[in-house]
């Protein structure tokens, strides 16, 4: 027993990305010069494992090619690998935010209850913003017949946890939705847009609940804290992702349509402005 994995084991894996990477190492791509010049082709929504609401790695997305992508899978299908990665990323994300709310590991050790309450607050009000953002990309990509699954980034998770524990600052890349399949430029832009649109929809739900609570008087300190965290998390995530830089969604959306880009970045900025003015005053 050498302790090494049997190289044939990948035949049983459900991770298409790993199968593709093995294929790429074994077979050189002789079509690079042609398909890069076409408007449609095979693309990756987030080739680098980035996807954290408050911190991403800026850089150029390498495009990769695959000849076949399963198209008969249900849009609701989640592999064991994807569920595991989503769970790990969510737990790490929640812990990092717990350190943020307790001012780092020193504050968490001095006041464990503050860390626990901060983590619970993050799990209820901020984790959905991250998880549903990524799942929206997945659903839209699968709607166009692509293979799409979330993959965690272990190094990004470790870095984010260590940074938040030492400084109380959250800057993490827990993972991203990996997309393989043939798409047009418009379809690719819509896949990218699905994430920010989901966050604005979630922000709108929170804003309606805040206004309703103010009008009816049916509110508590707990609901005020959770709703304020909810609207801030979704507003910032939507606006940050709409920036037209690096691997962020905004760059892909702007490449598809300037009009759509300016509409949704304006909406996202409006949500953050409303957080600073109207909604904050209602919760005062």
C-alpha positions in Angstrom: 0.0 0.0 0.0 1.6 3.3 -1.1 -1.2 5.5 0.2 -1.6 7.0 -3.3 -5.0 7.2 -4.9 -5.7 4.8 -7.7 -5.5 6.9 -10.9 -8.6 5.0 -12.3 -10.7 6.2 -9.4 -11.8 9.3 -11.2 -14.0 7.1 -13.4 -16.4 6.9 -10.5 -16.2 10.6 -9.5 -19.1 13.0 -10.2 -16.8 16.0 -10.4 -16.7 16.9 -14.1 -14.2 19.7 -13.4 -11.6 17.2 -12.1 -12.2 14.9 -15.1 -11.7 17.9 -17.4 -8.5 18.9 -15.8 -7.1 15.4 -16.2 -8.1 15.5 -19.9 -6.4 18.9 -20.3 -3.2 17.5 -18.9 -3.3 14.5 -21.2 -4.5 16.1 -24.4 -3.2 19.5 -25.7 -5.8 21.9 -26.9 -5.2 22.5 -30.6 -8.2 24.8 -31.0 -7.1 27.7 -28.8 -6.4 30.1 -31.6 -9.8 29.7 -33.2 -12.4 29.7 -30.4 -10.9 32.6 -28.5 -11.8 34.8 -31.4 -15.5 33.7 -31.5 -18.3 35.4 -29.7 -19.7 32.1 -28.6 -17.8 29.2 -27.2 -16.9 27.4 -24.0 -16.4 29.7 -21.0 -15.9 29.5 -17.3 -17.9 31.9 -15.2 -15.3 31.9 -12.3 -12.3 30.0 -13.2 -10.3 31.2 -10.2 -12.0 30.0 -7.0 -13.2 33.4 -5.8 -16.7 34.4 -4.7 -16.5 36.0 -1.2 -18.9 38.9 -0.8 -16.3 41.3 0.7 -13.1 40.2 -1.0 -12.0 38.7 -4.4 -8.8 38.1 -6.2 -8.6 40.4 -9.1 -7.1 39.0 -12.3 -7.9 37.7 -15.8 -10.1 34.7 -16.1 -8.4 32.0 -18.2 -10.9 30.4 -20.6 -10.9 26.7 -21.0 -12.6 24.3 -23.4 -14.6 21.1 -23.0 -16.1 19.0 -25.7 -19.1 17.5 -23.9 -21.2 18.7 -20.9 -24.1 16.7 -19.5 -27.3 18.4 -20.4 -29.9 16.0 -19.0 -29.3 16.7 -15.3 -32.0 18.4 -13.2 -31.4 22.1 -12.5 -31.9 21.2 -8.8 -29.2 18.5 -8.8 -26.4 19.0 -6.3 -23.5 16.5 -6.1 -22.1 15.2 -2.9 -18.9 17.2 -3.6 -20.9 20.4 -4.2 -22.9 20.0 -1.0 -19.7 19.3 1.0 -18.0 22.4 -0.5 -21.0 24.7 0.1 -21.2 23.5 3.7 -17.4 24.0 4.4 -17.4 27.4 2.8 -20.5 28.5 4.7 -19.1 27.3 8.1 -15.8 29.0 7.4 -17.5 32.2 6.2 -19.7 32.2 9.3 -16.7 31.7 11.6 -14.8 34.5 10.0 -17.7 36.9 10.4 -18.0 35.8 14.0 -14.4 36.9 14.5 -15.3 40.2 12.8 -18.2 40.9 15.2 -16.0 40.0 18.2 -13.0 42.0 17.0 -10.7 39.0 16.3 -9.6 36.0 18.2 -8.6 38.0 21.3 -12.1 39.4 21.6 -13.6 36.0 21.0 -11.5 34.5 23.8 -12.4 37.3 26.2 -16.1 37.2 25.3 -17.0 33.8 23.7 -20.7 34.7 23.8 -20.1 37.7 21.5 -18.3 35.4 19.0 -21.1 32.8 19.2 -23.9 35.5 18.8 -21.9 37.1 15.9 -21.6 33.8 14.2 -25.3 33.0 14.6 -26.1 36.5 13.3 -23.9 35.9 10.3 -25.4 32.5 9.6 -29.0 33.8 9.6 -28.5 37.2 7.9 -25.3 37.1 5.8 -24.6 33.5 4.8 -27.8 33.4 2.6 -26.5 36.4 0.7 -23.4 34.4 -0.3 -25.0 31.0 -0.8 -28.0 32.2 -2.8 -25.8 34.4 -4.9 -23.7 31.5 -6.0 -26.6 29.1 -6.4 -28.3 31.7 -8.7 -25.2 31.5 -11.0 -25.6 27.7 -11.0 -29.3 27.7 -11.8 -28.9 30.2 -14.7 -25.9 28.3 -16.2 -27.8 25.0 -16.0 -30.8 26.6 -17.7 -28.5 27.2 -20.7 -27.3 23.5 -20.7 -24.0 24.1 -18.9 -22.4 22.1 -16.2 -22.2 24.3 -13.1 -21.2 23.4 -9.5 -19.9 25.3 -6.6 -16.3 24.5 -5.6 -14.7 25.7 -2.3 -11.2 27.2 -2.2 -9.3 25.7 0.8 -6.5 28.3 0.6 -8.9 31.2 0.4 -10.8 29.8 3.4 -7.6 29.4 5.5 -6.4 32.9 4.6 -9.8 34.5 5.4 -10.1 32.7 8.7 -6.6 33.6 9.8 -7.0 37.2 8.7 -10.3 37.7 10.5 -9.0 36.0 13.6 -5.9 38.2 13.8 -7.4 41.5 12.7 -11.2 41.2 12.8 -11.3 42.1 9.1 -13.1 39.8 6.6 -11.4 39.4 3.3 -12.1 35.9 2.0 -12.4 33.9 -1.2 -14.4 30.8 0.0 -15.2 29.5 -3.5 -17.1 30.0 -6.7 -19.5 28.4 -9.1 -17.5 26.7 -11.9 -19.3 26.7 -15.2 -18.4 24.7 -18.3 -20.5 24.7 -21.5 -21.2 26.6 -24.7 -22.8 30.0 -24.2 -23.3 33.1 -26.3 -22.1 36.4 -24.9 -25.6 37.3 -23.9 -26.1 34.1 -22.0 -22.8 34.4 -20.3 -23.8 37.9 -19.2 -27.1 36.7 -17.9 -25.3 34.0 -15.9 -23.2 36.6 -14.3 -26.1 38.9 -13.7 -28.1 36.3 -11.8 -26.0 36.7 -8.7 -26.4 40.5 -8.1 -30.1 40.3 -9.1 -30.6 37.7 -6.4 -29.0 39.9 -3.8 -31.1 42.9 -4.8 -34.2 40.7 -4.5 -33.1 39.6 -1.0 -32.3 43.2 -0.1 -35.8 44.2 -1.2 -37.4 41.6 1.0 -35.4 42.9 4.0 -36.3 46.5 3.1 -40.0 45.7 2.9 -39.9 44.0 6.3 -38.1 47.0 7.9 -40.6 49.4 6.5 -43.5 47.2 7.6 -42.1 46.9 11.1 -41.8 50.6 11.3 -45.3 51.2 10.2 -47.0 48.5 12.2 -44.7 48.7 15.3 -44.3 44.9 15.1 -40.5 44.7 15.7 -38.0 43.8 18.3 -34.3 44.6 18.8 -33.4 41.1 17.5 -35.3 41.5 14.3 -33.9 45.0 13.8 -30.4 43.7 14.1 -30.9 40.8 11.8 -32.8 42.9 9.2 -30.1 45.6 9.2 -27.4 43.0 8.8 -29.5 41.4 6.0 -29.9 44.5 3.9 -26.3 45.6 4.4 -24.9 42.2 3.4 -27.0 41.9 0.3 -26.6 45.6 -0.7 -22.8 45.5 -0.5 -22.5 42.1 -2.2 -24.6 43.3 -5.1 -22.7 46.5 -5.5 -19.3 44.9 -5.1 -20.0 42.3 -7.7 -21.2 44.9 -10.2 -17.8 46.5 -10.3 -16.4 45.9 -13.8 -13.0 44.6 -12.8 -11.2 41.3 -12.7 -13.3 38.2 -12.3 -16.3 40.1 -10.8 -19.7 39.8 -12.4 -19.8 43.4 -13.5 -17.1 42.9 -16.0 -18.9 40.0 -17.7 -22.2 42.0 -17.6 -20.6 45.1 -19.1 -19.0 43.0 -21.9 -22.6 41.8 -22.8 -24.5 45.1 -22.4 -23.5 48.5 -21.2 -27.2 49.4 -20.7 -27.9 46.4 -18.4 -24.6 47.1 -16.5 -25.4 50.7 -15.7 -29.0 49.9 -14.8 -28.0 47.2 -12.2 -25.0 49.0 -10.8 -27.2 52.0 -10.3 -29.8 49.8 -8.5 -27.1 48.3 -6.4 -25.7 51.7 -5.4 -29.2 52.9 -4.6 -29.7 49.9 -2.3 -26.5 50.8 -0.4 -27.5 54.5 -0.3 -30.9 53.5 1.1 -29.2 51.5 3.8 -27.2 54.6 4.8 -30.2 56.9 4.9 -33.8 55.7 4.9 -33.5 52.2 6.4 -31.0 53.3 9.0 -33.3 56.1 10.1 -36.3 53.7 10.3 -34.3 51.4 12.7 -33.0 54.3 14.8 
